[in-house]
Every structure is written in C-alpha cells, then in structure tokens.
Amino acid sequence: MEIREAIQKRRAYRSLDPVDITEDLIRDLAGCAQLSASCFNNQPWRFVFVYDPDMLKKMDEALSQGNEWARSASMIIAVLSKKEFDCVIKERVYHQFDTGMATAFLILRATELGLVAHPIAGYSPKKTREVLGIPEDLEVITLVIIGKHAVTIKPILSEKQVKDEKTRPERFSLEKFVYLNRFTSP
C-alpha cells in the first residue's frame, strides 16, 4: 500500500472486531513511530501499549460517555509526553507537535496493516494515569483505540456514530484552510 492510499483509507471507525495483538505488531507500530521527525531528534513521545484483557477492562473506567464502543478495543495505546522532553525555543513548545507526528506514523502503519487506529479525546487523563501508573509530570495527550473494522455496525453506537460509520464525515474544502503566500481572514 502506498502512503497516499493509507492516508485515504484511514478512518475513525467505531464498530470494532477483535484482532490478535502480538509483541511483533507492537514493535512494528512503535518502530514506525520511532522514525518520526522531532526537534533536535529529541523523540519526546512515550507510548503505553495496553492489550492484556484485564488491563483493557480497567481502562473502561477512563472512557467518557459516548466512547463505550472503545470497550471492544483489542489494544489501547496511551500517548504521553512532556514539555521538558523536547525543544522549547522562546515561546515555541514542540513536544505535542512532535508526539503528534509520531502518533500519525503509528496510525498510518496500523491502517496499512488493515487495522483501525482511532485516536480519541473522550477519556479521563486522571483515570488513565491511575490505571496505567503514569506519573503526574507526563501529559496524557490521547488514547488510540486499536481493533479491526467490523463488517456489521455495532448496536452500541449512537445515531451520529452510525452515520459516520457508513460515510466519511465531510472534510473542509482546501480553500478553508490553505492560504497562498499570505494568511487572509475569511
């Protein structure tokens, strides 16, 4: 699969079937994230790959209402970083940008492997820290839900989630976010 195809195929599906999680798969995904660019090669990202069924069950406590679908994940990846791990140049803080790029590499590799890798904002960082033993000084940036896209839509999804499952949510036109040579107000 070409990179453009992986980008086009990547979707935030919520109807998930189980997939076998192996240490080889984890090494593959982590190895792709490892190759991402970062300021002065600081590599500020940290990932906790949660795939033990008992630990996944405990992670249910961290999920927000509306993300109950994520309870069928085969793996949840907690994405972590902190400001001190990366460049801070005057008022420019890079750790979230660099960690986001590494996470995107991981997501695209998962897509290439035929997996769903759905980052979510609907979770409790505090509960995630408690369950996974993450120190307070590390920022929990996102959780990435891993599974295989189910053929049938799961009944736990809301009406909007079912709609989004069937059709890719509309994307902004390029004109809405691309500026040539100079930023102009809309």
C-alpha positions, 0 to 999 in steps of 0.5 A: 500500500502506498502512503497516499492510499493509507492516508485515504483509507484511514478512518475513525471507525467505531464498530470494532472486531477483535484482532490478535495483538502480538509483541511483533505488531507492537514493535512494528507500530512503535518502530514506525513511530520511532522514525518520526521527525522531532526537534533536535531528534529529541523523540519526546513521545512515550507510548503505553501499549495496553492489550492484556484483557484485564488491563483493557477492562480497567481502562473502561473506567477512563472512557467518557460517555459516548466512547463505550464502543472503545470497550471492544478495543483489542489494544489501547495505546496511551500517548504521553509526553512532556514539555521538558522532553523536547525543544522549547525555543522562546515561546515555541513548545514542540513536544505535542507537535512532535508526539503528534507526528509520531502518533500519525506514523503509528496510525498510518502503519496500523491502517496499512496493516488493515487495522483501525487506529482511532485516536480519541479525546473522550477519556479521563487523563486522571483515570488513565494515569491511575490505571496505567501508573503514569506519573503526574509530570507526563501529559496524557495527550490521547488514547488510540483505540486499536481493533479491526473494522467490523463488517456489521455496525455495532448496536452500541453506537449512537445515531451520529456514530452510525452515520459516520460509520457508513460515510466519511464525515465531510472534510473542509474544502482546501480553500478553508484552510490553505492560504497562498503566500499570505494568511487572509481572514475569511 
